[in-house]
Amino acid sequence: MSSAISTPAVTADEPPDTGAGHERHRLSALGGLAALSLDAMASVAYGPESIVLVLAAAGAYGLGFTVPVTVAIAVLLAVLVASYRQVIAAFPDGGGSYAVAKAHLGRRTALTAAASLVIDYILNVAVSVTAGVAALTSAVPSLYDDRVWLCLGVLALVTAVNLRGIAESARWFMVPTAVFVLSILAIIVVGLFRDAPASTAAAAGHASVLAENATAVGALLLLKAFAAGCSALTGVEAVANAVPSFRTPRVKRAQHTEVALGALLGVMLIGLAVLIGRFHLQPVDGVTVLAQLADASLGHGVGFFVVQFATVVLLGLAANTSFGGLPVLMDLLARDNHLPHVFALRADRQVYRYGVLFLAVVSAALLVGSGGDVNDLVPLFSIGVFVGFTICQVGMVRHWHRNRPAGWRRKAALNGFGAVLTGVATVVVTGTKFTEGAWGIVVALPLLVVLFEAIHRSYERIGERLELGRVPGAVTRQRSLVVVPVTAITRLTRDGLSAALSLGDEVYAVTVVHDPADAEALRRDWELWQPGVPLLEIPEDHRRLGQPIADFVNRLGEEHAYDRLTVLIPEVEPAHWWQRALQNRRGAVIDRALRRHTDAVVCRLRMRM
């Protein structure tokens, strides 16, 4: 009976993550705020407006509930920040709700959390890019017909920056983030000192969307407004998901970033809600609430256009939150054998290159499919993240109950309260947006979970076949035969046969015969050369190349004279990439046929020119 050893189940190879050089490519607390908070910060541009648009159904009286609804969202924000601060400390390897659910709620729940985050991250890229381009085309209408190309251009820019490393991307985003935050704070501070709007030019001439037949302000309307405004909370979990991207001490830096994000977001949301009531603003067609607030506080001058420009830039760059969080989450899923291991590989700058490229490709497909229209994507937004919020809160309650540290009852109560709030928001958002596209999320979530489990089962079968985790049997010598396809006698042929003689007990050179005259010439030259390797001819009337060699190898295998059959294919490696177009691709044709139709080991010996 084989004894167990500590080898993990199938894991991805990765270079050791140590040294000052690697730390240089990681995030500081300020860099983390710039790189990972863009989604949450940018939501200030549409979060308050989402609340106002729902409450507008109850007329001017309904708009009076903007502040109470926003305060409720801020309370939820505080609960989430406190919770994720604990998640960062308890799960320093990142992963957020996925890591919590995996530890305390079981594998399937963890995969549901992971699927919800994957969907939310992808949609965040698409929504952020399209919203930013929509703001731009609103200012420059002549660009409207090119909005898809503009979206793809912004996506390509953000992808290129992230491929250089998350620390480098953080430096790029510090300035626009700072300009946007300072602009919003300026709107709030200046507006609080005004008794009346400084200007209403932005909304002049635009029709109000305030309902003429106002409905009553009931619990359902307030819940809808609360759920709509909760879109401002997307991105709060990004810091917890990307803890490994921070410099040491990672936990402290990530916690400081999470608290700073929550404080800034809460101040901006409540401040803007107060100004909406102070200036009695109404939602109008074609002008955002944030633009009206900038107009009312700063006037229709330089300050107004600075705010608009900063909003356009930040919405376009808010996609960086996903590029910082999703590749780390995919790394964790790959390490757990729920995604291909290629997503766990990192490049020289500590970049999860394949995760970044995957996110870019899927987001580009969404941008093209939606025609660059943000309204086609917004109904799908925020549902996935609230599923993750709820799972994370429930998992943390289980965490406190199991470990029972000092004050665990108070912490569990806080997380339990947060789970109730986010659970209600999830149900309300899904229900109110189901016919607007939310049904697609409801379908996609279980499908992703099924995909994760299918990949995991495949890796389990591979692990069983490789006998990972068990001591293998004794090493024995195997009788082997190496087959070398040839067409002429060259230096490449010589190197191939020399390598083959070092690999196998016996070596055959084989050539596929299409023209008897060519075969006779090769046979004569072979006898003159006398390489010490027999040349076997394979007749072929249909001028095929790969299949005759595959059939020949299979006939050798049926004889069971050898324990292992190897086919060594000598080929030229061109000095320049463009010279590949000059090759006949003979080696690739033979390789493909052998891999499809035989069990032989295929080796490609490349001679660099």
C-alpha positions in Angstrom: 0.0 0.0 0.0 1.4 3.4 -1.0 1.9 5.9 1.9 0.6 9.4 1.7 2.9 12.4 1.2 2.3 16.1 1.4 2.1 16.8 -2.3 -0.9 19.1 -3.0 -3.7 18.1 -5.4 -2.9 19.7 -8.8 -1.3 23.1 -8.3 0.1 25.8 -10.6 3.8 26.5 -10.6 4.6 30.1 -9.6 7.9 31.9 -8.8 8.6 32.6 -5.2 7.1 35.9 -4.0 9.9 37.4 -2.0 12.4 40.2 -2.2 12.5 43.9 -2.4 12.1 43.9 -6.2 8.7 42.3 -5.9 7.6 44.7 -3.1 8.4 47.6 -5.4 5.6 46.4 -7.7 3.0 46.2 -4.9 0.6 48.8 -3.5 1.0 51.3 -0.7 -2.1 52.3 1.3 -2.5 55.5 -0.8 -1.8 53.5 -4.0 -4.4 51.0 -3.0 -6.9 53.8 -2.5 -6.2 55.0 -6.1 -6.0 51.6 -7.8 -8.8 49.7 -6.0 -11.4 52.4 -5.0 -12.1 53.9 -8.4 -15.3 51.8 -8.8 -16.7 52.9 -5.4 -15.6 56.5 -5.9 -17.0 56.7 -9.4 -20.4 55.4 -8.2 -20.9 58.8 -6.5 -21.7 60.0 -10.1 -24.7 57.6 -10.4 -25.6 56.4 -6.9 -27.4 59.5 -5.7 -29.1 59.9 -9.1 -30.4 56.3 -8.9 -32.1 57.2 -5.6 -33.6 60.4 -6.9 -34.9 58.7 -10.1 -36.8 56.2 -8.0 -38.1 58.7 -5.5 -39.2 61.0 -8.3 -42.2 58.6 -8.8 -43.7 60.2 -5.6 -43.1 63.7 -6.8 -41.4 66.5 -4.9 -42.6 64.9 -1.6 -40.8 61.7 -2.5 -37.5 63.6 -3.1 -37.6 64.7 0.5 -36.7 61.1 1.5 -33.3 61.3 -0.4 -31.4 62.1 2.8 -33.0 59.3 5.0 -32.4 56.7 2.2 -28.8 57.9 1.7 -28.2 57.7 5.5 -29.5 54.1 5.5 -27.0 53.3 2.7 -24.2 55.0 4.6 -25.1 52.8 7.7 -24.8 49.7 5.5 -21.5 51.1 4.1 -20.2 51.4 7.7 -21.3 47.9 8.4 -19.6 46.6 5.3 -16.4 48.5 5.9 -16.2 47.2 9.5 -16.9 43.7 8.2 -14.4 43.7 5.4 -11.8 45.2 7.8 -12.2 42.0 9.8 -12.2 39.9 6.6 -8.8 41.4 5.6 -7.3 40.4 9.0 -8.9 36.9 8.9 -8.1 36.1 5.3 -4.8 37.9 4.3 -4.5 35.9 1.1 -7.4 37.8 -0.4 -10.5 36.5 -2.0 -13.1 38.3 0.1 -16.4 36.6 0.2 -15.0 33.6 -1.7 -12.4 32.9 1.0 -14.9 33.4 3.8 -17.4 31.1 2.3 -14.8 28.5 1.5 -13.7 28.4 5.1 -17.1 28.5 6.8 -20.0 27.8 4.4 -18.8 25.0 2.1 -17.5 24.6 -1.4 -20.6 25.2 -3.4 -21.5 28.4 -1.5 -18.0 29.6 -2.0 -18.2 29.0 -5.7 -21.5 30.9 -5.8 -19.8 33.8 -4.1 -16.9 33.5 -6.6 -19.2 33.4 -9.5 -21.1 36.5 -8.3 -17.8 38.4 -8.0 -16.6 37.3 -11.4 -19.8 38.6 -13.0 -19.7 41.8 -11.0 -16.1 42.5 -11.9 -16.8 42.0 -15.6 -19.9 44.2 -15.6 -18.1 46.9 -13.6 -15.6 47.2 -16.4 -18.3 47.5 -19.1 -20.5 49.8 -17.0 -17.6 52.1 -16.0 -16.3 52.4 -19.5 -19.7 53.0 -21.1 -20.7 55.5 -18.4 -17.5 57.4 -18.9 -17.9 57.5 -22.7 -21.6 58.5 -22.3 -20.5 61.5 -20.2 -18.0 62.4 -22.9 -20.5 62.1 -25.8 -23.0 64.1 -23.8 -20.4 67.0 -23.8 -19.3 66.3 -27.4 -22.4 65.0 -29.3 -20.4 64.6 -32.6 -18.6 61.6 -31.0 -21.8 59.7 -30.3 -21.6 57.5 -33.4 -18.1 56.4 -32.5 -18.9 55.5 -28.9 -18.2 51.8 -29.4 -14.7 52.5 -30.7 -14.2 55.0 -27.8 -15.2 52.4 -25.3 -12.7 49.9 -26.8 -10.0 52.5 -26.9 -10.5 53.3 -23.2 -10.5 49.6 -22.4 -7.3 49.0 -24.3 -5.6 51.8 -22.4 -6.6 50.5 -19.0 -5.6 47.0 -20.0 -2.2 48.2 -21.2 -1.5 50.1 -18.0 -2.5 47.0 -15.9 -0.2 44.7 -17.9 2.7 46.9 -16.7 1.9 46.1 -13.1 -0.7 47.2 -10.5 1.7 49.5 -8.7 2.4 51.3 -11.9 -1.3 51.6 -12.7 -1.9 53.0 -9.2 0.5 55.9 -10.0 -1.4 56.6 -13.2 -4.7 56.8 -11.3 -3.7 58.9 -8.3 -4.1 62.2 -10.0 -7.6 61.7 -11.5 -8.8 60.1 -8.3 -7.5 63.0 -6.2 -9.0 65.6 -8.6 -12.4 63.9 -8.5 -12.6 63.5 -4.7 -11.4 67.1 -4.2 -14.0 68.3 -6.7 -16.9 66.5 -5.0 -15.7 67.7 -1.6 -15.6 71.3 -3.0 -19.1 70.9 -4.3 -20.3 69.9 -0.8 -18.3 72.5 1.2 -19.2 75.4 -1.1 -22.8 74.3 -1.4 -23.4 74.1 2.3 -22.5 77.9 2.5 -25.1 78.8 -0.2 -28.7 79.6 0.5 -29.7 79.3 -3.2 -28.1 77.7 -6.3 -25.3 79.7 -7.9 -26.6 78.7 -11.3 -29.2 76.5 -13.0 -27.9 76.8 -16.5 -27.1 73.1 -16.8 -30.7 72.1 -16.3 -32.2 75.0 -18.2 -34.3 73.8 -21.2 -34.3 70.2 -20.1 -37.6 68.5 -19.2 -38.1 67.3 -15.6 -38.7 63.6 -15.1 -40.6 64.2 -11.9 -43.8 62.2 -11.9 -47.0 64.2 -12.6 -49.3 61.6 -11.1 -47.2 61.1 -7.9 -47.5 57.9 -6.1 -47.5 57.5 -2.3 -44.2 57.0 -0.5 -44.6 53.5 0.8 -42.2 50.9 2.1 -41.8 49.3 -1.4 -40.8 52.6 -3.0 -38.3 53.3 -0.2 -36.9 49.7 -0.6 -36.5 50.3 -4.4 -34.7 53.6 -3.8 -32.5 51.9 -1.2 -31.7 49.1 -3.6 -31.0 51.5 -6.5 -28.7 53.7 -4.3 -26.8 50.6 -3.2 -25.1 50.6 -6.6 -22.9 53.2 -4.9 -21.5 50.4 -2.7 -20.1 48.3 -5.5 -16.3 48.2 -5.2 -16.2 48.2 -1.4 -15.1 44.6 -1.4 -12.3 45.1 -3.9 -9.7 45.9 -1.2 -10.4 42.6 0.6 -10.1 40.7 -2.6 -6.7 42.1 -3.4 -4.8 42.0 -0.1 -1.8 40.1 -1.7 -1.3 43.1 -4.0 -0.3 45.4 -1.0 3.2 45.9 0.3 4.1 44.5 3.7 2.6 44.8 6.3 -0.2 43.9 3.8 -3.1 43.5 6.4 -2.5 46.9 8.0 -2.2 48.7 4.6 -5.3 47.0 3.3 -7.3 47.8 6.4 -6.2 51.5 6.3 -7.3 51.6 2.6 -10.7 50.0 3.4 -11.4 52.5 6.2 -10.3 55.5 4.1 -12.5 54.3 1.2 -15.5 54.0 3.4 -15.0 57.3 5.1 -14.6 59.2 1.8 -17.5 57.5 0.2 -19.8 58.0 3.1 -19.0 61.7 3.4 -19.5 62.2 -0.4 -22.8 60.3 -0.5 -24.4 62.1 2.5 -23.0 65.5 1.5 -24.5 65.2 -2.0 -27.8 64.0 -0.6 -28.0 67.0 1.7 -27.3 69.4 -1.2 -30.0 67.7 -3.3 -32.6 68.6 -0.6 -31.0 72.0 0.1 -31.3 73.1 -3.6 -34.5 71.2 -4.3 -33.0 69.6 -7.3 -35.1 67.5 -9.6 -33.9 64.8 -12.1 -34.1 66.1 -15.7 -33.5 64.5 -19.1 -30.0 64.7 -20.5 -28.3 66.2 -17.4 -27.0 64.2 -14.4 -27.8 65.1 -10.8 -24.1 65.5 -10.2 -23.8 68.1 -13.0 -26.7 70.0 -11.5 -25.1 70.0 -8.1 -21.8 71.2 -9.5 -23.7 74.0 -11.3 -25.6 75.0 -8.2 -22.5 75.0 -5.9 -19.7 76.2 -8.1 -21.6 78.1 -10.8 -21.5 77.5 -14.6 -17.8 78.2 -14.9 -14.4 76.6 -14.6 -15.3 74.7 -11.5 -18.3 73.1 -13.3 -16.2 71.9 -16.2 -13.5 70.6 -14.0 -16.0 68.5 -12.1 -17.4 67.2 -15.4 -14.0 66.4 -16.8 -12.9 64.6 -13.6 -16.1 62.6 -13.7 -15.6 61.5 -17.3 -12.0 60.5 -16.6 -12.8 58.7 -13.3 -15.7 56.7 -14.8 -13.5 55.7 -17.6 -10.8 54.5 -15.2 -13.0 53.0 -12.6 -12.6 49.7 -14.5 -9.2 49.5 -12.8 -10.9 48.2 -9.7 -11.8 45.0 -11.6 -8.4 44.7 -13.1 -7.0 44.8 -9.5 -9.4 42.4 -7.9 -10.6 39.8 -10.5 -7.1 38.5 -11.4 -6.3 37.8 -7.7 -9.7 36.1 -7.3 -9.0 34.0 -10.4 -5.6 33.1 -8.9 -7.3 31.7 -5.8 -9.8 29.8 -7.9 -7.0 28.3 -10.0 -5.1 27.3 -6.9 -8.2 25.5 -5.7 -8.5 23.8 -9.1 -11.7 25.6 -10.1 -10.1 27.5 -13.0 -7.3 26.6 -15.4 -3.9 26.9 -13.7 -2.7 29.5 -16.2 -4.7 32.1 -14.3 -2.3 31.6 -11.3 0.8 32.4 -13.3 2.4 35.9 -12.8 4.6 37.8 -15.1 7.8 39.7 -14.2 6.0 42.6 -12.7 3.8 40.5 -10.5 1.0 40.8 -13.0 -1.7 38.1 -13.4 -1.4 38.5 -17.2 -3.9 35.9 -18.2 -6.5 37.2 -15.8 -6.1 40.7 -17.1 -6.4 39.6 -20.7 -9.4 37.4 -19.9 -11.2 40.4 -18.3 -10.3 42.6 -21.2 -11.6 40.2 -23.9 -14.9 39.4 -22.1 -15.5 43.1 -21.3 -14.8 44.0 -25.0 -17.4 41.5 -26.1 -20.0 43.1 -23.7 -19.1 46.6 -25.0 -19.6 45.5 -28.6 -22.7 43.6 -27.8 -24.3 46.5 -26.0 -23.3 49.0 -28.7 -21.6 51.0 -26.0 -25.0 51.8 -24.4 -24.7 52.0 -20.6 -28.5 51.6 -20.2 -28.2 48.1 -21.5 -25.7 47.1 -18.9 -26.8 49.0 -15.7 -29.8 46.7 -15.0 -27.3 43.8 -14.6 -25.0 45.8 -12.4 -24.6 45.4 -8.6 -26.7 42.1 -8.3 -23.6 39.9 -8.3 -21.8 42.0 -5.7 -24.7 42.0 -3.3 -24.9 38.2 -3.5 -21.2 38.2 -2.5 -21.9 40.7 0.3 -24.6 38.6 1.8 -22.6 35.4 1.6 -19.6 37.1 3.2 -21.6 38.5 6.1 -23.2 35.1 6.8 -19.8 33.5 6.6 -18.3 36.0 9.1 -21.1 35.2 11.5 -20.1 31.6 11.3 -16.5 32.6 11.7 -17.1 34.4 15.0 -19.3 31.6 16.3 -16.7 29.0 15.6 -13.6 30.9 16.9 -15.3 32.9 19.7 -12.7 35.5 20.3 -13.2 38.4 22.8 -16.3 40.3 21.8 -17.5 37.7 19.3 -21.2 38.2 20.1 -21.0 41.9 19.2 -19.1 41.2 16.0 -21.4 38.4 15.0 -24.4 40.7 15.6 -22.9 43.4 13.4 -22.3 40.9 10.6 -25.7 39.4 11.0 -27.3 42.9 10.7 -25.3 43.5 7.6 -26.4 40.1 6.1 -30.0 41.1 6.6 -29.5 44.5 4.9 -27.6 43.1 2.0 -29.9 40.1 1.6 -32.9 42.5 1.4 -31.1 44.6 -1.1 -30.2 41.5 -3.2 -33.9 40.4 -3.3 -35.2 43.9 -4.1 -32.6 44.7 -6.8 -33.1 41.3 -8.5 -36.9 41.5 -8.3 -37.2 45.1 -9.6 -34.7 44.5 -12.4 -35.6 40.9 -13.4 -37.3 41.8 -16.6 -34.6 44.4 -17.5 -31.9 41.8 -17.8 -31.4 40.5 -14.2 -32.7 37.1 -15.3 -29.4 36.7 -17.2 -27.5 37.0 -13.9 -29.8 34.5 -12.3 -29.1 32.1 -15.1 -25.3 32.8 -15.3 -24.6 32.3 -11.6 -25.4 28.6 -11.5 -23.9 28.0 -14.9 -20.6 29.4 -13.6 -20.8 27.3 -10.5 -21.3 24.2 -12.7 -18.3 25.2 -14.8 -16.1 25.6 -11.7 -17.1 22.2 -10.5 -16.5 20.6 -13.9 -13.0 22.0 -14.0 -12.3 20.8 -10.5 -13.5 17.2 -11.4 -11.1 17.3 -14.4 -8.2 18.2 -12.2 -9.2 15.5 -9.8 -9.1 12.9 -12.6 -5.7 14.2 -13.7 -4.4 14.0 -10.1 -5.6 10.4 -9.8 -3.9 9.5 -13.1 -0.7 11.1 -12.0 -1.0 9.6 -8.5 -0.4 13.0 -6.9 -0.2 12.7 -3.1 1.1 9.1 -3.2 4.5 7.6 -3.3 5.0 6.1 -6.8 6.4 2.7 -7.6 10.0 1.9 -8.1 11.9 3.4 -11.1 12.4 0.8 -13.8 14.2 1.0 -17.2 11.8 1.0 -20.1 12.6 -0.3 -23.6 12.0 2.6 -26.0 12.0 3.3 -29.7 12.4 6.8 -31.2 11.0 7.5 -34.7 12.5 10.5 -36.6 10.6 11.7 -39.7 13.0 12.8 -42.5 12.7 14.2 -46.0 16.4 14.9 -46.9 19.9 14.6 -45.5 20.8 17.9 -43.9 22.4 19.1 -40.7 18.9 19.2 -39.2 18.6 15.5 -39.9 22.0 14.8 -38.3 21.1 16.7 -35.1 17.7 15.0 -34.9 19.2 11.5 -35.2 21.9 12.3 -32.7 19.3 13.5 -30.2 17.2 10.4 -30.9 20.1 8.0 -30.2 20.6 9.6 -26.8 16.9 9.1 -26.0 16.0 5.6 -27.1 17.3 2.0 -27.2 16.5 1.9 -30.9 16.0 4.6 -33.6 14.1 4.5 -36.9 14.3 7.2 -39.5 11.0 7.2 -41.6 10.1 9.0 -44.8 6.8 9.2 -46.5 7.2 8.2 -50.2 5.1 10.2 -52.6 7.4 10.0 -55.6 9.5 6.8 -56.2 12.2 8.8 -57.9 12.7 11.1 -54.8 12.6 8.0 -52.6 15.4 6.3 -54.7 17.6 9.4 -54.5 17.2 9.6 -50.7 17.9 5.9 -50.3 21.1 6.2 -52.3 22.3 9.2 -50.3 21.4 7.4 -47.0 23.6 4.4 -48.0 26.5 6.7 -48.8 26.1 8.6 -45.5 25.7 5.5 -43.3 24.4 7.2 -40.1 23.9 3.9 -38.4 20.1 4.3 -38.3 17.8 2.3 -40.6 15.7 4.3 -43.0 12.1 3.0 -43.4 9.8 4.1 -46.2 6.1 4.6 -45.9 4.3 4.5 -49.3 1.5 7.1 -49.7 -0.5 7.6 -52.8 -2.6 10.6 -51.6 0.3 12.9 -50.8 -0.7 13.0 -47.1 2.1 13.5 -44.5 0.8 13.3 -40.9 -1.7 10.5 -41.1 0.7 7.9 -42.7 3.3 8.5 -40.0 0.5 8.2 -37.3 -0.7 4.9 -38.8 2.9 3.6 -38.9 3.4 4.5 -35.2 0.2 2.8 -34.3 1.3 -0.4 -36.0 4.5 -0.3 -34.0 2.5 0.1 -30.8 0.3 -2.9 -31.7 3.4 -5.1 -31.7 4.0 -4.3 -28.0 7.7 -4.7 -28.5 8.5 -1.4 -26.8 7.4 0.2 -23.5 7.5 3.7 -24.9 7.3 5.1 -28.4 8.7 8.6 -29.1 8.5 10.6 -32.3 11.2 13.3 -32.5 10.5 16.0 -35.1 13.5 18.1 -36.1 12.5 21.6 -37.4 14.0 25.0 -38.0 13.4 27.9 -35.5 13.6 31.1 -37.6 15.7 34.1 -36.4 12.8 36.6 -37.0 9.1 36.2 -36.4 8.2 37.3 -40.0 10.3 34.4 -41.3 7.7 31.9 -40.0 5.6 32.7 -43.0 8.4 31.2 -45.1 8.2 27.8 -43.4 6.2 24.8 -44.8 4.8 23.9 -41.3 5.7 20.3 -41.9 6.5 19.7 -38.3 3.2 21.1 -37.1 1.2 18.9 -39.5 3.0 15.7 -38.2 2.6 16.9 -34.6 -1.1 17.4 -34.9 -1.7 14.0 -36.5 0.3 12.2 -33.9 -1.4 13.9 -31.0 -4.9 13.2 -32.4 -4.4 9.6 -33.4 -1.6 8.1 -31.3 -0.4 7.7 -27.8 3.2 8.3 -28.7 5.3 10.9 -27.0 5.9 13.8 -29.4 9.1 15.9 -29.2 9.9 18.8 -31.4 13.7 19.5 -31.7 14.1 23.1 -32.9 17.3 24.2 -34.5 17.7 28.0 -34.1 19.0 29.8 -37.2 
